[in-house]
Amino acid sequence: MRKKIVAGNWKMNLDYAEGMSLFSEIANMVKDEITGQQLAVICSPFIHLSSLVQLAKSYDKVAVGAQNAHQYESGAYTGEISAKMVKSTGAAYVILGHSERRQYFGEDNQLLAQKTLTALNNGLKPIFCIGETLNERESEQHFEVIKTQLEEGVFSLSTEQFEQLVLAYEPVWAIGTGKTASSEQAQEIHAFIREQIANNYTQEVADNTTILYGGSCNPKNAADLFAQPDIDGGLIGGASLKSRDFLDIVKVFN
């Protein structure tokens, strides 16, 4: 059975004290209110990781992840953080290929393939993001774009490696814009992603892969999105910075 995950991406927000406070609120609310087996993953800035991991040890339905990691194990890359460093904090997950990294930092599929392999080699579970821009959707290239992102980014992995991944579909046109893909649009893409996995690996691997929706998911639309048969949770941006909003999304799986 596929794992149900709601991952919060704090992006470049919250100082150390603010992050600790918000995480404590979320973790305690998860403990009090979550009755299902869903997992809440908080992907914080690097400064929080070690401390959040320590807090998370008291909660069995909360995990911690980073928002990025470098493609190389170590070296003269001032300001960068390696996968080994992330793993040494105790963090379990790492977001790779987020549309903001692709757009603002020029990360392409080849680079992300390197990052993914390095993360896996260091025992991290990548949350690998894919998705199309508004222009690509309007020109009806979205299926081809996503297929290419998968083929060049992760389909060179062995079955054992691929099974460690969580995928996240984020329609770039619906991130931070207030626009959301309809549940039908989101399901169509999620089903397509699962079909591509089955074609490249096996149907069993496809059936066991967790695929999240990321794109202005909020407490009002989460239930409709998560009710779709191929949507296994969400990668949440803005709503993850508000404990009540985030928990109301997690609670959908109750």
C-alpha positions as CSV (number, residue, x, y, z in Angstrom):
1,M,0.0,0.0,0.0
2,R,1.4,3.4,-1.0
3,K,2.5,5.7,1.9
4,K,0.3,8.8,2.3
5,I,2.5,11.8,2.8
6,V,1.9,15.5,3.3
7,A,5.2,17.4,3.0
8,G,5.6,21.0,4.1
9,N,8.2,23.1,2.2
10,W,9.0,26.2,4.3
11,K,11.2,27.6,1.5
12,M,13.3,30.6,2.7
13,N,11.1,31.5,5.6
14,L,11.4,31.5,9.5
15,D,14.4,32.2,11.6
16,Y,15.6,29.6,14.0
17,A,13.3,30.4,16.9
18,E,10.3,30.7,14.6
19,G,11.0,27.4,13.0
20,M,11.3,25.6,16.3
21,S,8.1,27.1,17.5
22,L,6.1,26.2,14.4
23,F,7.5,22.7,14.3
24,S,6.5,22.1,17.9
25,E,3.0,23.3,17.2
26,I,2.7,21.0,14.2
27,A,4.2,18.0,15.9
28,N,1.9,18.3,18.9
29,M,-1.2,18.8,16.7
30,V,-0.2,15.7,14.7
31,K,0.1,13.7,17.9
32,D,-3.3,14.9,19.1
33,E,-5.3,14.9,15.9
34,I,-3.9,12.4,13.4
35,T,-5.5,9.0,13.6
36,G,-4.4,7.5,10.3
37,Q,-1.0,6.3,9.1
38,Q,-0.2,9.4,7.1
39,L,3.2,11.0,7.5
40,A,3.9,14.7,7.9
41,V,7.3,15.7,6.6
42,I,8.7,19.2,7.3
43,C,11.3,20.4,4.8
44,S,13.0,23.3,6.5
45,P,15.9,25.6,5.9
46,F,19.3,24.0,6.7
47,I,19.6,26.0,10.0
48,H,16.7,24.1,11.6
49,L,17.5,20.5,10.5
50,S,19.5,19.1,13.5
51,S,17.2,20.6,16.1
52,L,14.0,19.6,14.3
53,V,15.3,16.0,14.0
54,Q,15.8,15.9,17.8
55,L,12.2,17.2,18.4
56,A,10.8,14.7,15.9
57,K,12.2,11.7,17.8
58,S,9.2,12.1,20.2
59,Y,6.7,11.8,17.4
60,D,6.1,8.7,15.2
61,K,4.2,10.5,12.4
62,V,6.5,13.4,11.8
63,A,9.7,13.4,9.8
64,V,12.2,16.1,8.7
65,G,13.7,16.9,5.3
66,A,16.0,19.4,3.6
67,Q,15.0,21.5,0.6
68,N,18.1,20.9,-1.5
69,A,21.5,19.1,-1.5
70,H,24.6,19.4,-3.8
71,Q,25.4,16.9,-6.5
72,Y,28.9,16.2,-5.3
73,E,30.0,14.5,-2.1
74,S,32.3,17.4,-1.0
75,G,34.7,20.0,-2.4
76,A,35.3,23.7,-2.9
77,Y,31.7,24.8,-3.3
78,T,31.4,27.7,-0.9
79,G,27.9,28.0,0.6
80,E,26.7,24.6,-0.6
81,I,25.4,21.7,1.6
82,S,26.2,18.1,0.7
83,A,23.8,15.1,1.0
84,K,26.2,13.6,3.6
85,M,25.9,16.8,5.7
86,V,22.1,16.6,5.4
87,K,22.1,13.0,6.4
88,S,24.4,13.7,9.4
89,T,21.7,15.9,10.9
90,G,19.3,12.9,11.0
91,A,17.0,14.3,8.3
92,A,15.4,11.6,6.2
93,Y,14.1,13.4,3.1
94,V,15.4,16.0,0.6
95,I,13.4,18.0,-2.0
96,L,15.1,17.9,-5.4
97,G,14.1,19.5,-8.6
98,H,11.7,22.0,-7.2
99,S,10.5,24.3,-9.9
100,E,12.1,27.3,-8.1
101,R,15.4,25.5,-8.2
102,R,14.9,24.8,-11.9
103,Q,13.8,28.3,-12.7
104,Y,16.0,30.5,-10.5
105,F,19.2,28.4,-10.3
106,G,19.1,26.7,-13.8
107,E,18.9,23.2,-12.5
108,D,18.3,20.8,-15.4
109,N,17.4,17.2,-15.6
110,Q,21.0,16.0,-16.0
111,L,22.1,17.9,-12.8
112,L,19.1,16.6,-11.0
113,A,19.9,13.0,-12.0
114,Q,23.3,13.6,-10.3
115,K,21.8,15.1,-7.2
116,T,19.3,12.3,-6.9
117,L,21.9,9.6,-7.1
118,T,24.1,11.3,-4.6
119,A,21.2,11.7,-2.2
120,L,20.3,8.0,-2.5
121,N,23.9,7.0,-2.0
122,N,23.9,8.9,1.3
123,G,20.7,7.3,2.6
124,L,18.3,10.1,1.9
125,K,14.8,9.8,0.3
126,P,14.4,12.3,-2.5
127,I,11.1,14.1,-3.0
128,F,11.7,14.5,-6.8
129,C,9.7,17.3,-8.4
130,I,8.4,17.5,-11.9
131,G,5.9,19.7,-13.7
132,E,5.2,22.0,-16.6
133,T,5.0,25.8,-17.1
134,L,2.0,27.7,-18.2
135,N,3.4,28.0,-21.8
136,E,4.1,24.3,-21.9
137,R,0.6,23.4,-20.8
138,E,-1.1,25.9,-23.2
139,S,1.0,24.5,-26.1
140,E,-0.1,21.0,-25.0
141,Q,3.5,19.9,-24.3
142,H,2.9,19.0,-20.7
143,F,2.9,15.2,-21.1
144,E,6.1,15.3,-23.1
145,V,7.8,17.7,-20.6
146,I,6.9,15.4,-17.7
147,K,8.0,12.3,-19.6
148,T,11.4,13.8,-20.4
149,Q,11.9,15.0,-16.8
150,L,11.3,11.5,-15.6
151,E,13.4,9.8,-18.3
152,E,16.4,12.1,-17.9
153,G,16.0,12.7,-14.1
154,V,15.2,9.4,-12.5
155,F,14.5,6.5,-14.9
156,S,18.2,5.6,-15.1
157,L,18.0,4.4,-11.5
158,S,17.8,0.8,-10.6
159,T,14.5,-0.6,-9.4
160,E,15.8,-0.7,-5.8
161,Q,17.0,2.9,-6.0
162,F,13.8,4.2,-7.6
163,E,11.7,2.6,-4.9
164,Q,13.3,5.0,-2.4
165,L,11.8,8.0,-4.2
166,V,8.7,10.1,-3.6
167,L,7.6,12.0,-6.7
168,A,5.8,15.3,-6.6
169,Y,3.9,16.8,-9.5
170,E,3.9,20.6,-9.3
171,P,2.2,22.5,-12.2
172,V,4.5,25.5,-12.2
173,W,1.6,27.7,-13.3
174,A,-0.2,26.9,-10.0
175,I,2.7,27.6,-7.5
176,G,2.2,30.7,-5.4
177,T,-0.3,32.1,-7.9
178,G,-3.4,31.1,-6.1
179,K,-4.4,29.0,-9.2
180,T,-4.8,25.3,-8.7
181,A,-5.0,22.5,-11.1
182,S,-8.5,21.0,-11.0
183,S,-8.7,17.6,-9.3
184,E,-9.3,16.1,-12.8
185,Q,-6.3,17.9,-14.3
186,A,-4.1,16.7,-11.4
187,Q,-5.4,13.1,-11.5
188,E,-4.8,13.0,-15.3
189,I,-1.1,13.9,-14.8
190,H,-0.7,11.6,-11.8
191,A,-2.1,8.7,-13.7
192,F,0.2,9.5,-16.6
193,I,3.2,9.6,-14.3
194,R,2.2,6.2,-12.9
195,E,1.9,4.8,-16.4
196,Q,5.4,6.0,-17.3
197,I,6.8,4.3,-14.1
198,A,5.0,1.1,-15.1
199,N,6.4,1.3,-18.6
200,N,10.0,1.8,-17.3
201,Y,9.9,-0.5,-14.3
202,T,6.9,-2.7,-13.5
203,Q,3.2,-2.2,-12.6
204,E,4.0,-3.2,-9.1
205,V,6.7,-0.5,-8.7
206,A,4.3,2.0,-10.2
207,D,1.5,1.0,-7.8
208,N,3.8,1.4,-4.8
209,T,5.2,4.8,-5.7
210,T,3.9,7.7,-3.7
211,I,3.1,10.7,-5.9
212,L,2.3,14.0,-4.3
213,Y,0.5,17.0,-5.7
214,G,2.2,20.4,-5.2
215,G,0.5,23.6,-6.5
216,S,-1.4,25.9,-4.2
217,C,-2.9,23.0,-2.2
218,N,-4.8,24.3,0.8
219,P,-7.4,23.1,3.4
220,K,-10.3,24.0,1.0
221,N,-9.2,21.9,-2.0
222,A,-7.1,19.2,-0.3
223,A,-9.9,16.7,0.2
224,D,-11.0,16.9,-3.4
225,L,-7.4,16.5,-4.7
226,F,-6.5,13.7,-2.3
227,A,-9.7,11.7,-3.1
228,Q,-8.2,11.1,-6.6
229,P,-7.0,7.5,-7.0
230,D,-3.4,8.4,-8.0
231,I,-2.8,11.4,-5.7
232,D,-1.1,10.2,-2.4
233,G,-0.7,13.5,-0.6
234,G,0.7,17.0,-1.1
235,L,3.9,19.1,-1.2
236,I,2.6,22.2,0.6
237,G,4.2,25.6,0.3
238,G,2.5,28.6,1.9
239,A,-0.1,26.6,3.9
240,S,2.8,24.8,5.7
241,L,3.7,28.0,7.4
242,K,0.4,28.0,9.3
243,S,0.1,25.1,11.7
244,R,-3.7,25.0,11.6
245,D,-3.9,25.1,7.8
246,F,-1.1,22.5,7.5
247,L,-2.8,20.1,9.9
248,D,-6.2,20.5,8.3
249,I,-4.5,19.2,5.1
250,V,-2.8,16.3,6.8
251,K,-6.1,15.4,8.5
252,V,-7.8,14.8,5.2
253,F,-6.4,11.3,5.3
254,N,-8.0,10.6,8.7
